[in-house]
Amino acid sequence: MRLMLATVLALLASCSPPASRAPQDVAPASVTSVQLYAMDCGRIHIDDANDYADDNSQHGKPADLVDPCFLIRHPGGDLIWDTGLGDAIVGHPVDSGIYHISVPARLVDQLAQLHLTPADIEYLSLSHSHFDHTGNAALFTNATWIVDADERSWMFRPEARTDSDFAKVAPLEHARTQLIEGDGDYDVFGDGSVTIIQAPGHTPGHCVLLIRFARGAPVLLAGDMWHLPESRTERLVPRFNTSRAQTLASMDKLEALIARTHARVIRQHVPEDFAGLPRFPAALTEGAPAN
């Protein structure tokens, strides 16, 4: 099912419309502190979420997922975290097997509301390389791509090059790249405000993003650590994860981080978590009061 869906998405991506540019008569607002923008980059309805739990607890149950992109603005530059399903799907909903997907608005048009174009973005990072997170990755080849070394190897392994959705990430192969080596965190701006944290298991180099604001508790963008509302409490492991053991270890690692920092967790595919963030083009500029 996933392969069929990826094939359809790849065909759509091949006829993607040209990126629009932001208005040139209005300068972007200066950035003086960390800001988090949540953009709607897709919706996915699944008739049967059985693949999202290897304990059979989701067999026959439908699920609705949101597929966001995030912009983190910082005085040191702008970071795009995950790029959604792809702008080519806007106006062209896809039904493929148990999957029914749509994209309500182009990422380029959402950026234009902030008077930005993809060429203005300094940094790109992906929680991982699955098609629903890489749909617009090719728009950001002028940015520095920050990627876990294991994930990059996984993305460009020989088997991956034959996948129908490889075209989405192929342009990144020769992009300016900052590899995250070893098991440590990566401090994007060097001041502790935006940190990429390795959490493998969903894929070999799956990562999450911790954002600290000047005030309040941090926010954790959890990638695909937990897909469904019950995934976190029930420790559900999708059948298609590359390592069950790594997934459970990463869950433990993140729970310890959350307890230590009192972070607000954004399960990226869970609609209520997305809806709880400021509606774009408004930004989150401070965390919740720490407990």
N, C-alpha and C positions, 0 to 999 in steps of 0.2 A: 504493500500500500504506500509506504513512504517513498519507494523508488518511483512509483507511478506519479505521485504528486510532484516529486522533484523534477521529473521529466517535463511535465506541463509547465512548471515554473520556469525551467530553463528556456523553453520555447518562447514564453512570454518575455523573458529578459532579453532575448535576442532582438526584440522589436521595441525596446524601451524608448520612450520619447526623450527628446533632448532636454537637458536640465535647464530650467528657467533661472534667470539671474535676479538677484535682489535689486530693488530700486536703487538707482545710483545717486539720487538727490538727497538721500538721508543717510548720515553717517551712523555706523553702529554705536550704541551707547558704550561708554567706557565701563570696564569691569574692575571693580575695586574689592570684591570679595567673592567667595565661592557661591555659585548659583547652579541649581539642578533643574533642568527642563525635561519633562516627560512628554514624548511625542507618540501619537498613535500610528504605528507602522504596520498594523494588520490585526485581523480577527480570525480565529480558527474554531470552527465547530467540528467536534469529533463524535461520530455516531456511537462508537464503542471505544472507551478509553482503556481497554484491557492491556495494551502495550505499555501503559504508564505505571504499572505495578506488577511485579513478578510474583506476587502472592495471590493472584487471581481476584483480589478484592474489587477491582474495577470492571470485571467482566460484564459486558452488556450495558454498562452505564455510559451515558453521553457526557460530554464535557465541553465547556466553552472557555477558550483561552484568548487572552489578549497578547499582542506581539509588539511591545514598545521599542522605540529607540530613545536613547538618552543623550542629551547635550550637557556637559559639565563645563561651565564657564569659570575661568580662573584668571587672575591678573597675569599669570604666566602663559596663557593660551587657552584654546578651546579643545575639548576632548569629546569625540563621539564614541559612545559605548553601545555597541550592537546597532545593526542597520536594517532590521526588519525583513519583511518578505519581498520587498522590491516595488519600486514605483510603477513598473509596467503593469501591475495587477489592478491599479486604480481604474475603475470602470469596467473591469474584466474579471468578475468573480470566478473562482475555480472550484469545480466539483470533481473530486477524484477519489473514487472508492468511499471510504468512511470520512474523508476530509472535505470540508467546505470552507473555503477561505476567501477573504476579501481584504482590501486595503482602502480605507476611507479617504486618505489624502496623501499626496506625494511628499516624501521627506524634503525634497528640494523646495517645495512651496512652503512647508512649515518653517524651514530655516529662513526663507525669504521674509517671513513675518518679523524676524529679528534682524533683518537687513544683512543676512549672511548668505554666502554661497558655499558649496562644498570646498572650493579652492581656498576659502578663508580658514578652514579648520586645520589646526596645527597637529593634532594627534588623533589617531584612530586605534581603538582596541575592541576586541570581540570577546565575549564571555567564552565562546567556542565557535566551531566552524560549521555547525548545522545550517541548512539552507534558510531557515526562518530567522537566522541572526546575521546572515551575510548578503541578503538580497540587494542592498545598495552599497556594498563594500567597494565596488569599482569606482564609485563617485569620489573616493577619498584617496586616490593614489598619490596626490601631492602632499598628503600628511605623512608624519612619521607613524608607522604601524608598530604598536607595542604588542608583542605576542610571546606567549610561553613557548620555549624552544621545543618542547614535546608536542605541543599543538601544531606548530608550524610543520614539523616533520610528518605528523599525521595527515595534515591537509595536503601535502605534496608527495605522499607516498605513491608508488606506481598504481595501486588499486584505486586510489582516489581520483587519479587523472582520467579514469574511464567512466566515472560517475557523471550522470546527466547534469548535475548542478555544479560541476567543477568550474564552469565558466564564470561563476559568480566570484570565486576567489582567485582565479588564475592571474588577474592583473596585479594582485598583491605580491606575487612571487618575486618581482624585481623592484618593488617599492622600497623606499627608505625604511629600514627596519631596526627596531630596538628589541633584541631578544631578552627574555627573562630566563636566565640560566639558574639551575639548581632549584631548591625548594623554598627560597625566601620570598618575601613580599617585594613589590616594586613601587617605589614612591614616585609618582608621575611628575610632580612639580618640585620635589625636593624639600617640601615643608611639612609633610605629614598629612596634608589635607585630602589628598586623593591617592588611595593605595589599592593596587591590584594584588589580590590574594589568591594563591593557587589552591584550587579545590578539585582535584582530578577525580575521575570515576565516570562521569557522564560521557566525557571524552578524555583522552590522555592528558590534555593540558587545559581543561576547563578551569575558569577563574571567576572570581566575584570581585566586586568593587566596593570599597569602603570610603565614604565621603564624610569628612568632618567639616562642620561649619564653625564660624566664630562663636556661635552660641548654640547651646542645646546638644542633645545626643546625636551621634552620627547616624547616617543612613547606609544600609547595606543593600546594594543591588545584587540579588542572589543568582543571576543567570538562570540556568536550568537545574539548580540544586533541588528545587521543589516545584513541580509543574501544577499540581492540583491543590485546592484549599486544604485537603487532608494529608497531603504528601509529607508535610513537616512533622505533624503530630504522630502520624502512623509510620514514619520512616519508610515510605514507599520508594522502591527502586525500579525505574523503568526497565523493561526487558531489553531495550536496545542500548543501555549503558555499556561502556567498554569494560568496566570492572565493578562488580558488586562490592568487593572488599574495599576498594578505593572510595567508592561512593559513601559507604557507611563511615569510613574514617574521616572523610571530608565533612560529613554531617556533624560528627563529634567535634571536629576542629572548629566549625562555624558556630555551633552552639556554645562552645567555650568562649569564643570571641564575642558573641552577642551578650552573654552573661557578664563578661568583663567590661564591655564598653556601653552596655544598655542600648545598643544600636536598634534603630527601627528597621525592620526587615521588609524589603519589597520583593515578594515572590513574583518574578517578572511576568509570568504567564497568568497570574491570578487576577481576574478583572477587578475585584474589590480593592486590591492593593494599588493597582494602577489608578483607580477612581479616587483613592484617598490622597493622591498627590495633586498639587495645584494644576488646574486645567490650562493647558498650553493656549496662549503664549505666556501665561504667568509662570513664575519660577519659585522653587523652594529655596529660601535663603538662610534658614536656620533650622536646626533640629528640634525635636520635641524636648521638653524639660526632662533631664535625666532623673531617674528614680532615686 
